Amino acid sequence: MHAINISDARKNLPHLISEIAASRNEVLITRHGRPIARLIAYEPDKSTQNKYPLRGLEFQVEGDFDEPMPDMWDAMKL
C-alpha cells in the first residue's frame, strides 16, 4: 500500500483507479500527511455471483416461440 496526497489523487484519479484495479493494491489518501481515506479495488459479493448463472449466455429458440403446444389445444377442448 502506498500513500498519495489528496490533491495528487484528484489530478490522477482515472490513472489511480486503473492501477488499483490491475494490481489489487490499496492506496492511502492523505491530507497534510494524515490518512483520510483508503482506496481499494471492488470485490463482488460471492453470494450473488451464482444467483443468475445463465445471465449473459446466448440461446436460440427453435420454431415459432408464440405458437401454443399441441396438447394445450386438446386440454382446452371440453
PyMOL Python script that loads the backbone (N, CA, C, O; Angstrom):
from pymol import cmd

cmd.read_pdbstr("""\
ATOM      1  N   MET A   1       0.852  -1.171   0.000  1.00  0.00           N
ATOM      2  CA  MET A   1       0.000   0.000   0.000  1.00  0.00           C
ATOM      3  C   MET A   1       0.896   1.232   0.000  1.00  0.00           C
ATOM      4  O   MET A   1       1.838   1.334   0.785  1.00  0.00           O
ATOM      5  N   HIS A   2       0.587   2.157  -0.888  1.00  0.00           N
ATOM      6  CA  HIS A   2       1.343   3.402  -0.889  1.00  0.00           C
ATOM      7  C   HIS A   2       0.398   4.577  -0.634  1.00  0.00           C
ATOM      8  O   HIS A   2      -0.816   4.463  -0.801  1.00  0.00           O
ATOM      9  N   ALA A   3       0.964   5.676  -0.237  1.00  0.00           N
ATOM     10  CA  ALA A   3       0.186   6.863   0.117  1.00  0.00           C
ATOM     11  C   ALA A   3       0.301   7.906  -0.978  1.00  0.00           C
ATOM     12  O   ALA A   3       1.320   8.007  -1.661  1.00  0.00           O
ATOM     13  N   ILE A   4      -0.770   8.684  -1.131  1.00  0.00           N
ATOM     14  CA  ILE A   4      -0.789   9.765  -2.108  1.00  0.00           C
ATOM     15  C   ILE A   4      -1.565  10.938  -1.508  1.00  0.00           C
ATOM     16  O   ILE A   4      -2.565  10.741  -0.818  1.00  0.00           O
ATOM     17  N   ASN A   5      -1.104  12.136  -1.773  1.00  0.00           N
ATOM     18  CA  ASN A   5      -1.761  13.335  -1.289  1.00  0.00           C
ATOM     19  C   ASN A   5      -3.089  13.501  -2.014  1.00  0.00           C
ATOM     20  O   ASN A   5      -3.205  13.130  -3.182  1.00  0.00           O
ATOM     21  N   ILE A   6      -4.086  14.050  -1.342  1.00  0.00           N
ATOM     22  CA  ILE A   6      -5.423  14.176  -1.922  1.00  0.00           C
ATOM     23  C   ILE A   6      -5.423  15.032  -3.190  1.00  0.00           C
ATOM     24  O   ILE A   6      -6.178  14.742  -4.118  1.00  0.00           O
ATOM     25  N   SER A   7      -4.605  16.068  -3.252  1.00  0.00           N
ATOM     26  CA  SER A   7      -4.574  16.906  -4.467  1.00  0.00           C
ATOM     27  C   SER A   7      -3.997  16.124  -5.643  1.00  0.00           C
ATOM     28  O   SER A   7      -4.456  16.289  -6.774  1.00  0.00           O
ATOM     29  N   ASP A   8      -2.998  15.273  -5.397  1.00  0.00           N
ATOM     30  CA  ASP A   8      -2.460  14.424  -6.460  1.00  0.00           C
ATOM     31  C   ASP A   8      -3.474  13.348  -6.863  1.00  0.00           C
ATOM     32  O   ASP A   8      -3.570  12.985  -8.035  1.00  0.00           O
ATOM     33  N   ALA A   9      -4.217  12.853  -5.897  1.00  0.00           N
ATOM     34  CA  ALA A   9      -5.245  11.851  -6.187  1.00  0.00           C
ATOM     35  C   ALA A   9      -6.330  12.442  -7.082  1.00  0.00           C
ATOM     36  O   ALA A   9      -6.805  11.773  -8.000  1.00  0.00           O
ATOM     37  N   ARG A  10      -6.722  13.676  -6.827  1.00  0.00           N
ATOM     38  CA  ARG A  10      -7.732  14.350  -7.666  1.00  0.00           C
ATOM     39  C   ARG A  10      -7.247  14.493  -9.103  1.00  0.00           C
ATOM     40  O   ARG A  10      -7.995  14.246 -10.049  1.00  0.00           O
ATOM     41  N   LYS A  11      -5.996  14.892  -9.256  1.00  0.00           N
ATOM     42  CA  LYS A  11      -5.433  15.109 -10.594  1.00  0.00           C
ATOM     43  C   LYS A  11      -5.305  13.808 -11.378  1.00  0.00           C
ATOM     44  O   LYS A  11      -5.490  13.792 -12.595  1.00  0.00           O
ATOM     45  N   ASN A  12      -4.991  12.724 -10.686  1.00  0.00           N
ATOM     46  CA  ASN A  12      -4.673  11.461 -11.353  1.00  0.00           C
ATOM     47  C   ASN A  12      -5.671  10.352 -11.063  1.00  0.00           C
ATOM     48  O   ASN A  12      -5.315   9.176 -11.139  1.00  0.00           O
ATOM     49  N   LEU A  13      -6.908  10.694 -10.732  1.00  0.00           N
ATOM     50  CA  LEU A  13      -7.874   9.683 -10.313  1.00  0.00           C
ATOM     51  C   LEU A  13      -8.107   8.572 -11.343  1.00  0.00           C
ATOM     52  O   LEU A  13      -8.096   7.403 -10.956  1.00  0.00           O
ATOM     53  N   PRO A  14      -8.317   8.868 -12.630  1.00  0.00           N
ATOM     54  CA  PRO A  14      -8.518   7.767 -13.579  1.00  0.00           C
ATOM     55  C   PRO A  14      -7.323   6.807 -13.632  1.00  0.00           C
ATOM     56  O   PRO A  14      -7.500   5.589 -13.660  1.00  0.00           O
ATOM     57  N   HIS A  15      -6.120   7.357 -13.646  1.00  0.00           N
ATOM     58  CA  HIS A  15      -4.920   6.519 -13.666  1.00  0.00           C
ATOM     59  C   HIS A  15      -4.796   5.728 -12.364  1.00  0.00           C
ATOM     60  O   HIS A  15      -4.433   4.552 -12.380  1.00  0.00           O
ATOM     61  N   LEU A  16      -5.094   6.365 -11.255  1.00  0.00           N
ATOM     62  CA  LEU A  16      -5.019   5.725  -9.945  1.00  0.00           C
ATOM     63  C   LEU A  16      -6.004   4.562  -9.850  1.00  0.00           C
ATOM     64  O   LEU A  16      -5.656   3.500  -9.336  1.00  0.00           O
ATOM     65  N   ILE A  17      -7.203   4.748 -10.331  1.00  0.00           N
ATOM     66  CA  ILE A  17      -8.208   3.679 -10.308  1.00  0.00           C
ATOM     67  C   ILE A  17      -7.784   2.522 -11.202  1.00  0.00           C
ATOM     68  O   ILE A  17      -7.944   1.364 -10.817  1.00  0.00           O
ATOM     69  N   SER A  18      -7.253   2.805 -12.375  1.00  0.00           N
ATOM     70  CA  SER A  18      -6.772   1.741 -13.263  1.00  0.00           C
ATOM     71  C   SER A  18      -5.653   0.941 -12.605  1.00  0.00           C
ATOM     72  O   SER A  18      -5.603  -0.284 -12.716  1.00  0.00           O
ATOM     73  N   GLU A  19      -4.772   1.635 -11.931  1.00  0.00           N
ATOM     74  CA  GLU A  19      -3.660   0.974 -11.242  1.00  0.00           C
ATOM     75  C   GLU A  19      -4.163   0.063 -10.121  1.00  0.00           C
ATOM     76  O   GLU A  19      -3.680  -1.059  -9.963  1.00  0.00           O
ATOM     77  N   ILE A  20      -5.123   0.543  -9.355  1.00  0.00           N
ATOM     78  CA  ILE A  20      -5.675  -0.259  -8.258  1.00  0.00           C
ATOM     79  C   ILE A  20      -6.431  -1.465  -8.796  1.00  0.00           C
ATOM     80  O   ILE A  20      -6.321  -2.560  -8.243  1.00  0.00           O
ATOM     81  N   ALA A  21      -7.189  -1.281  -9.855  1.00  0.00           N
ATOM     82  CA  ALA A  21      -7.932  -2.396 -10.442  1.00  0.00           C
ATOM     83  C   ALA A  21      -6.994  -3.470 -10.974  1.00  0.00           C
ATOM     84  O   ALA A  21      -7.293  -4.659 -10.863  1.00  0.00           O
ATOM     85  N   ALA A  22      -5.874  -3.073 -11.545  1.00  0.00           N
ATOM     86  CA  ALA A  22      -4.931  -4.036 -12.116  1.00  0.00           C
ATOM     87  C   ALA A  22      -4.092  -4.729 -11.050  1.00  0.00           C
ATOM     88  O   ALA A  22      -3.870  -5.938 -11.117  1.00  0.00           O
ATOM     89  N   SER A  23      -3.630  -3.968 -10.073  1.00  0.00           N
ATOM     90  CA  SER A  23      -2.703  -4.541  -9.084  1.00  0.00           C
ATOM     91  C   SER A  23      -3.405  -5.076  -7.842  1.00  0.00           C
ATOM     92  O   SER A  23      -2.821  -5.857  -7.091  1.00  0.00           O
ATOM     93  N   ARG A  24      -4.665  -4.660  -7.615  1.00  0.00           N
ATOM     94  CA  ARG A  24      -5.431  -5.039  -6.421  1.00  0.00           C
ATOM     95  C   ARG A  24      -4.779  -4.532  -5.138  1.00  0.00           C
ATOM     96  O   ARG A  24      -5.097  -5.025  -4.056  1.00  0.00           O
ATOM     97  N   ASN A  25      -3.865  -3.551  -5.236  1.00  0.00           N
ATOM     98  CA  ASN A  25      -3.230  -2.956  -4.065  1.00  0.00           C
ATOM     99  C   ASN A  25      -4.064  -1.788  -3.564  1.00  0.00           C
ATOM    100  O   ASN A  25      -4.807  -1.170  -4.325  1.00  0.00           O
ATOM    101  N   GLU A  26      -3.935  -1.497  -2.297  1.00  0.00           N
ATOM    102  CA  GLU A  26      -4.632  -0.370  -1.693  1.00  0.00           C
ATOM    103  C   GLU A  26      -3.798   0.902  -1.826  1.00  0.00           C
ATOM    104  O   GLU A  26      -2.572   0.849  -1.917  1.00  0.00           O
ATOM    105  N   VAL A  27      -4.483   2.045  -1.834  1.00  0.00           N
ATOM    106  CA  VAL A  27      -3.816   3.341  -1.840  1.00  0.00           C
ATOM    107  C   VAL A  27      -4.383   4.153  -0.682  1.00  0.00           C
ATOM    108  O   VAL A  27      -5.599   4.274  -0.533  1.00  0.00           O
ATOM    109  N   LEU A  28      -3.511   4.697   0.121  1.00  0.00           N
ATOM    110  CA  LEU A  28      -3.896   5.539   1.238  1.00  0.00           C
ATOM    111  C   LEU A  28      -3.876   6.985   0.774  1.00  0.00           C
ATOM    112  O   LEU A  28      -2.860   7.464   0.270  1.00  0.00           O
ATOM    113  N   ILE A  29      -4.991   7.682   0.941  1.00  0.00           N
ATOM    114  CA  ILE A  29      -5.076   9.083   0.551  1.00  0.00           C
ATOM    115  C   ILE A  29      -4.876   9.922   1.805  1.00  0.00           C
ATOM    116  O   ILE A  29      -5.509   9.696   2.837  1.00  0.00           O
ATOM    117  N   THR A  30      -3.980  10.896   1.689  1.00  0.00           N
ATOM    118  CA  THR A  30      -3.629  11.718   2.852  1.00  0.00           C
ATOM    119  C   THR A  30      -3.926  13.192   2.601  1.00  0.00           C
ATOM    120  O   THR A  30      -3.992  13.649   1.460  1.00  0.00           O
ATOM    121  N   ARG A  31      -4.102  13.913   3.688  1.00  0.00           N
ATOM    122  CA  ARG A  31      -4.230  15.373   3.635  1.00  0.00           C
ATOM    123  C   ARG A  31      -3.297  15.911   4.710  1.00  0.00           C
ATOM    124  O   ARG A  31      -3.434  15.582   5.888  1.00  0.00           O
ATOM    125  N   HIS A  32      -2.359  16.731   4.299  1.00  0.00           N
ATOM    126  CA  HIS A  32      -1.351  17.280   5.210  1.00  0.00           C
ATOM    127  C   HIS A  32      -0.603  16.162   5.941  1.00  0.00           C
ATOM    128  O   HIS A  32      -0.251  16.303   7.112  1.00  0.00           O
ATOM    129  N   GLY A  33      -0.363  15.050   5.239  1.00  0.00           N
ATOM    130  CA  GLY A  33       0.400  13.946   5.801  1.00  0.00           C
ATOM    131  C   GLY A  33      -0.389  13.007   6.695  1.00  0.00           C
ATOM    132  O   GLY A  33       0.160  12.026   7.197  1.00  0.00           O
ATOM    133  N   ARG A  34      -1.671  13.290   6.903  1.00  0.00           N
ATOM    134  CA  ARG A  34      -2.506  12.436   7.752  1.00  0.00           C
ATOM    135  C   ARG A  34      -3.447  11.608   6.885  1.00  0.00           C
ATOM    136  O   ARG A  34      -4.033  12.141   5.943  1.00  0.00           O
ATOM    137  N   PRO A  35      -3.606  10.339   7.173  1.00  0.00           N
ATOM    138  CA  PRO A  35      -4.518   9.494   6.389  1.00  0.00           C
ATOM    139  C   PRO A  35      -5.967   9.953   6.541  1.00  0.00           C
ATOM    140  O   PRO A  35      -6.430  10.215   7.651  1.00  0.00           O
ATOM    141  N   ILE A  36      -6.680  10.047   5.415  1.00  0.00           N
ATOM    142  CA  ILE A  36      -8.098  10.422   5.458  1.00  0.00           C
ATOM    143  C   ILE A  36      -8.988   9.401   4.761  1.00  0.00           C
ATOM    144  O   ILE A  36     -10.187   9.335   5.031  1.00  0.00           O
ATOM    145  N   ALA A  37      -8.407   8.602   3.863  1.00  0.00           N
ATOM    146  CA  ALA A  37      -9.216   7.620   3.135  1.00  0.00           C
ATOM    147  C   ALA A  37      -8.315   6.508   2.612  1.00  0.00           C
ATOM    148  O   ALA A  37      -7.100   6.660   2.490  1.00  0.00           O
ATOM    149  N   ARG A  38      -8.952   5.403   2.312  1.00  0.00           N
ATOM    150  CA  ARG A  38      -8.237   4.264   1.733  1.00  0.00           C
ATOM    151  C   ARG A  38      -9.004   3.846   0.478  1.00  0.00           C
ATOM    152  O   ARG A  38     -10.206   3.588   0.546  1.00  0.00           O
ATOM    153  N   LEU A  39      -8.332   3.778  -0.644  1.00  0.00           N
ATOM    154  CA  LEU A  39      -8.932   3.403  -1.913  1.00  0.00           C
ATOM    155  C   LEU A  39      -8.551   1.959  -2.199  1.00  0.00           C
ATOM    156  O   LEU A  39      -7.369   1.621  -2.272  1.00  0.00           O
ATOM    157  N   ILE A  40      -9.569   1.102  -2.361  1.00  0.00           N
ATOM    158  CA  ILE A  40      -9.326  -0.323  -2.594  1.00  0.00           C
ATOM    159  C   ILE A  40     -10.106  -0.783  -3.814  1.00  0.00           C
ATOM    160  O   ILE A  40     -11.059  -0.131  -4.238  1.00  0.00           O
ATOM    161  N   ALA A  41      -9.692  -1.913  -4.375  1.00  0.00           N
ATOM    162  CA  ALA A  41     -10.384  -2.490  -5.530  1.00  0.00           C
ATOM    163  C   ALA A  41     -11.709  -3.101  -5.076  1.00  0.00           C
ATOM    164  O   ALA A  41     -11.812  -3.620  -3.965  1.00  0.00           O
ATOM    165  N   TYR A  42     -12.698  -3.038  -5.924  1.00  0.00           N
ATOM    166  CA  TYR A  42     -14.017  -3.599  -5.637  1.00  0.00           C
ATOM    167  C   TYR A  42     -13.966  -5.118  -5.710  1.00  0.00           C
ATOM    168  O   TYR A  42     -13.419  -5.686  -6.656  1.00  0.00           O
ATOM    169  N   GLU A  43     -14.533  -5.762  -4.719  1.00  0.00           N
ATOM    170  CA  GLU A  43     -14.654  -7.220  -4.702  1.00  0.00           C
ATOM    171  C   GLU A  43     -16.142  -7.547  -4.725  1.00  0.00           C
ATOM    172  O   GLU A  43     -16.854  -7.206  -3.780  1.00  0.00           O
ATOM    173  N   PRO A  44     -16.630  -8.196  -5.774  1.00  0.00           N
ATOM    174  CA  PRO A  44     -18.060  -8.517  -5.824  1.00  0.00           C
ATOM    175  C   PRO A  44     -18.432  -9.511  -4.731  1.00  0.00           C
ATOM    176  O   PRO A  44     -17.621 -10.345  -4.327  1.00  0.00           O
ATOM    177  N   ASP A  45     -19.659  -9.408  -4.265  1.00  0.00           N
ATOM    178  CA  ASP A  45     -20.169 -10.292  -3.233  1.00  0.00           C
ATOM    179  C   ASP A  45     -20.297 -11.700  -3.807  1.00  0.00           C
ATOM    180  O   ASP A  45     -20.973 -11.897  -4.817  1.00  0.00           O
ATOM    181  N   LYS A  46     -19.669 -12.657  -3.188  1.00  0.00           N
ATOM    182  CA  LYS A  46     -19.658 -14.034  -3.680  1.00  0.00           C
ATOM    183  C   LYS A  46     -21.049 -14.666  -3.646  1.00  0.00           C
ATOM    184  O   LYS A  46     -21.336 -15.540  -4.463  1.00  0.00           O
ATOM    185  N   SER A  47     -21.914 -14.250  -2.730  1.00  0.00           N
ATOM    186  CA  SER A  47     -23.230 -14.875  -2.594  1.00  0.00           C
ATOM    187  C   SER A  47     -24.151 -14.545  -3.768  1.00  0.00           C
ATOM    188  O   SER A  47     -25.057 -15.322  -4.064  1.00  0.00           O
ATOM    189  N   THR A  48     -23.942 -13.411  -4.442  1.00  0.00           N
ATOM    190  CA  THR A  48     -24.821 -13.044  -5.556  1.00  0.00           C
ATOM    191  C   THR A  48     -24.245 -13.429  -6.913  1.00  0.00           C
ATOM    192  O   THR A  48     -24.935 -13.297  -7.924  1.00  0.00           O
ATOM    193  N   GLN A  49     -23.022 -13.891  -6.965  1.00  0.00           N
ATOM    194  CA  GLN A  49     -22.422 -14.217  -8.255  1.00  0.00           C
ATOM    195  C   GLN A  49     -23.130 -15.380  -8.935  1.00  0.00           C
ATOM    196  O   GLN A  49     -23.278 -15.363 -10.157  1.00  0.00           O
ATOM    197  N   ASN A  50     -23.565 -16.375  -8.201  1.00  0.00           N
ATOM    198  CA  ASN A  50     -24.201 -17.542  -8.793  1.00  0.00           C
ATOM    199  C   ASN A  50     -25.716 -17.470  -8.747  1.00  0.00           C
ATOM    200  O   ASN A  50     -26.387 -18.467  -9.015  1.00  0.00           O
ATOM    201  N   LYS A  51     -26.265 -16.320  -8.417  1.00  0.00           N
ATOM    202  CA  LYS A  51     -27.708 -16.176  -8.315  1.00  0.00           C
ATOM    203  C   LYS A  51     -28.379 -16.333  -9.682  1.00  0.00           C
ATOM    204  O   LYS A  51     -29.476 -16.884  -9.774  1.00  0.00           O
ATOM    205  N   TYR A  52     -27.737 -15.859 -10.722  1.00  0.00           N
ATOM    206  CA  TYR A  52     -28.266 -15.960 -12.084  1.00  0.00           C
ATOM    207  C   TYR A  52     -27.184 -16.572 -12.979  1.00  0.00           C
ATOM    208  O   TYR A  52     -26.534 -15.845 -13.730  1.00  0.00           O
ATOM    209  N   PRO A  53     -26.979 -17.880 -12.915  1.00  0.00           N
ATOM    210  CA  PRO A  53     -25.860 -18.491 -13.637  1.00  0.00           C
ATOM    211  C   PRO A  53     -25.976 -18.428 -15.157  1.00  0.00           C
ATOM    212  O   PRO A  53     -24.969 -18.536 -15.856  1.00  0.00           O
ATOM    213  N   LEU A  54     -27.185 -18.256 -15.673  1.00  0.00           N
ATOM    214  CA  LEU A  54     -27.364 -18.229 -17.131  1.00  0.00           C
ATOM    215  C   LEU A  54     -27.380 -16.816 -17.705  1.00  0.00           C
ATOM    216  O   LEU A  54     -27.477 -16.640 -18.919  1.00  0.00           O
ATOM    217  N   ARG A  55     -27.285 -15.810 -16.840  1.00  0.00           N
ATOM    218  CA  ARG A  55     -27.313 -14.423 -17.303  1.00  0.00           C
ATOM    219  C   ARG A  55     -26.136 -14.171 -18.244  1.00  0.00           C
ATOM    220  O   ARG A  55     -24.992 -14.509 -17.939  1.00  0.00           O
ATOM    221  N   GLY A  56     -26.440 -13.580 -19.376  1.00  0.00           N
ATOM    222  CA  GLY A  56     -25.401 -13.228 -20.325  1.00  0.00           C
ATOM    223  C   GLY A  56     -25.133 -14.296 -21.378  1.00  0.00           C
ATOM    224  O   GLY A  56     -24.432 -14.036 -22.356  1.00  0.00           O
ATOM    225  N   LEU A  57     -25.683 -15.497 -21.189  1.00  0.00           N
ATOM    226  CA  LEU A  57     -25.474 -16.553 -22.175  1.00  0.00           C
ATOM    227  C   LEU A  57     -26.447 -16.388 -23.337  1.00  0.00           C
ATOM    228  O   LEU A  57     -27.580 -15.942 -23.157  1.00  0.00           O
ATOM    229  N   GLU A  58     -25.993 -16.747 -24.509  1.00  0.00           N
ATOM    230  CA  GLU A  58     -26.855 -16.673 -25.685  1.00  0.00           C
ATOM    231  C   GLU A  58     -27.647 -17.962 -25.811  1.00  0.00           C
ATOM    232  O   GLU A  58     -27.179 -19.033 -25.426  1.00  0.00           O
ATOM    233  N   PHE A  59     -28.857 -17.848 -26.358  1.00  0.00           N
ATOM    234  CA  PHE A  59     -29.669 -19.032 -26.609  1.00  0.00           C
ATOM    235  C   PHE A  59     -30.425 -18.840 -27.908  1.00  0.00           C
ATOM    236  O   PHE A  59     -30.572 -17.722 -28.403  1.00  0.00           O
ATOM    237  N   GLN A  60     -30.901 -19.946 -28.449  1.00  0.00           N
ATOM    238  CA  GLN A  60     -31.618 -19.904 -29.712  1.00  0.00           C
ATOM    239  C   GLN A  60     -32.957 -20.591 -29.524  1.00  0.00           C
ATOM    240  O   GLN A  60     -33.027 -21.681 -28.957  1.00  0.00           O
ATOM    241  N   VAL A  61     -34.027 -19.951 -30.001  1.00  0.00           N
ATOM    242  CA  VAL A  61     -35.365 -20.502 -29.897  1.00  0.00           C
ATOM    243  C   VAL A  61     -35.697 -21.163 -31.226  1.00  0.00           C
ATOM    244  O   VAL A  61     -35.609 -20.536 -32.281  1.00  0.00           O
ATOM    245  N   GLU A  62     -36.076 -22.426 -31.168  1.00  0.00           N
ATOM    246  CA  GLU A  62     -36.422 -23.172 -32.372  1.00  0.00           C
ATOM    247  C   GLU A  62     -37.915 -23.023 -32.657  1.00  0.00           C
ATOM    248  O   GLU A  62     -38.727 -22.982 -31.733  1.00  0.00           O
ATOM    249  N   GLY A  63     -38.271 -22.945 -33.932  1.00  0.00           N
ATOM    250  CA  GLY A  63     -39.669 -22.892 -34.330  1.00  0.00           C
ATOM    251  C   GLY A  63     -40.339 -21.592 -33.954  1.00  0.00           C
ATOM    252  O   GLY A  63     -39.686 -20.574 -33.723  1.00  0.00           O
ATOM    253  N   ASP A  64     -41.670 -21.648 -33.895  1.00  0.00           N
ATOM    254  CA  ASP A  64     -42.462 -20.474 -33.560  1.00  0.00           C
ATOM    255  C   ASP A  64     -42.635 -20.421 -32.045  1.00  0.00           C
ATOM    256  O   ASP A  64     -43.345 -21.241 -31.462  1.00  0.00           O
ATOM    257  N   PHE A  65     -42.008 -19.490 -31.442  1.00  0.00           N
ATOM    258  CA  PHE A  65     -41.996 -19.388 -29.988  1.00  0.00           C
ATOM    259  C   PHE A  65     -43.388 -19.094 -29.423  1.00  0.00           C
ATOM    260  O   PHE A  65     -43.726 -19.571 -28.340  1.00  0.00           O
ATOM    261  N   ASP A  66     -44.189 -18.322 -30.141  1.00  0.00           N
ATOM    262  CA  ASP A  66     -45.501 -17.902 -29.645  1.00  0.00           C
ATOM    263  C   ASP A  66     -46.598 -18.933 -29.879  1.00  0.00           C
ATOM    264  O   ASP A  66     -47.689 -18.802 -29.324  1.00  0.00           O
ATOM    265  N   GLU A  67     -46.338 -19.937 -30.674  1.00  0.00           N
ATOM    266  CA  GLU A  67     -47.372 -20.919 -31.003  1.00  0.00           C
ATOM    267  C   GLU A  67     -47.634 -21.833 -29.802  1.00  0.00           C
ATOM    268  O   GLU A  67     -46.696 -22.375 -29.217  1.00  0.00           O
ATOM    269  N   PRO A  68     -48.924 -22.005 -29.430  1.00  0.00           N
ATOM    270  CA  PRO A  68     -49.230 -22.894 -28.292  1.00  0.00           C
ATOM    271  C   PRO A  68     -48.836 -24.337 -28.607  1.00  0.00           C
ATOM    272  O   PRO A  68     -48.807 -24.742 -29.769  1.00  0.00           O
ATOM    273  N   MET A  69     -48.540 -25.091 -27.582  1.00  0.00           N
ATOM    274  CA  MET A  69     -48.186 -26.500 -27.765  1.00  0.00           C
ATOM    275  C   MET A  69     -49.440 -27.288 -28.124  1.00  0.00           C
ATOM    276  O   MET A  69     -50.533 -26.951 -27.668  1.00  0.00           O
ATOM    277  N   PRO A  70     -49.295 -28.339 -28.943  1.00  0.00           N
ATOM    278  CA  PRO A  70     -50.475 -29.090 -29.408  1.00  0.00           C
ATOM    279  C   PRO A  70     -51.316 -29.655 -28.267  1.00  0.00           C
ATOM    280  O   PRO A  70     -52.543 -29.586 -28.341  1.00  0.00           O
ATOM    281  N   ASP A  71     -50.721 -30.204 -27.229  1.00  0.00           N
ATOM    282  CA  ASP A  71     -51.511 -30.787 -26.149  1.00  0.00           C
ATOM    283  C   ASP A  71     -52.282 -29.728 -25.375  1.00  0.00           C
ATOM    284  O   ASP A  71     -53.239 -30.050 -24.671  1.00  0.00           O
ATOM    285  N   MET A  72     -51.881 -28.487 -25.497  1.00  0.00           N
ATOM    286  CA  MET A  72     -52.594 -27.405 -24.847  1.00  0.00           C
ATOM    287  C   MET A  72     -53.962 -27.217 -25.491  1.00  0.00           C
ATOM    288  O   MET A  72     -54.947 -26.960 -24.799  1.00  0.00           O
ATOM    289  N   TRP A  73     -54.022 -27.347 -26.823  1.00  0.00           N
ATOM    290  CA  TRP A  73     -55.315 -27.225 -27.522  1.00  0.00           C
ATOM    291  C   TRP A  73     -56.246 -28.357 -27.128  1.00  0.00           C
ATOM    292  O   TRP A  73     -57.450 -28.146 -26.978  1.00  0.00           O
ATOM    293  N   ASP A  74     -55.701 -29.558 -26.958  1.00  0.00           N
ATOM    294  CA  ASP A  74     -56.525 -30.699 -26.555  1.00  0.00           C
ATOM    295  C   ASP A  74     -57.104 -30.482 -25.157  1.00  0.00           C
ATOM    296  O   ASP A  74     -58.251 -30.843 -24.890  1.00  0.00           O
ATOM    297  N   ALA A  75     -56.332 -29.910 -24.299  1.00  0.00           N
ATOM    298  CA  ALA A  75     -56.799 -29.665 -22.926  1.00  0.00           C
ATOM    299  C   ALA A  75     -57.894 -28.602 -22.902  1.00  0.00           C
ATOM    300  O   ALA A  75     -58.740 -28.592 -22.008  1.00  0.00           O
ATOM    301  N   MET A  76     -57.872 -27.715 -23.884  1.00  0.00           N
ATOM    302  CA  MET A  76     -58.869 -26.637 -23.907  1.00  0.00           C
ATOM    303  C   MET A  76     -60.195 -27.096 -24.500  1.00  0.00           C
ATOM    304  O   MET A  76     -61.208 -26.421 -24.320  1.00  0.00           O
ATOM    305  N   LYS A  77     -60.215 -28.218 -25.196  1.00  0.00           N
ATOM    306  CA  LYS A  77     -61.473 -28.737 -25.783  1.00  0.00           C
ATOM    307  C   LYS A  77     -62.225 -29.479 -24.696  1.00  0.00           C
ATOM    308  O   LYS A  77     -61.758 -30.507 -24.208  1.00  0.00           O
ATOM    309  N   LEU A  78     -63.345 -28.987 -24.326  1.00  0.00           N
ATOM    310  CA  LEU A  78     -64.150 -29.637 -23.281  1.00  0.00           C
ATOM    311  C   LEU A  78     -65.431 -30.168 -23.823  1.00  0.00           C
ATOM    312  O   LEU A  78     -66.224 -30.744 -23.078  1.00  0.00           O
TER     313      LEU A  78
END
""", "prot")
cmd.dss("prot")
cmd.show_as("cartoon", "prot")
cmd.util.cbc("prot")
cmd.orient("prot")
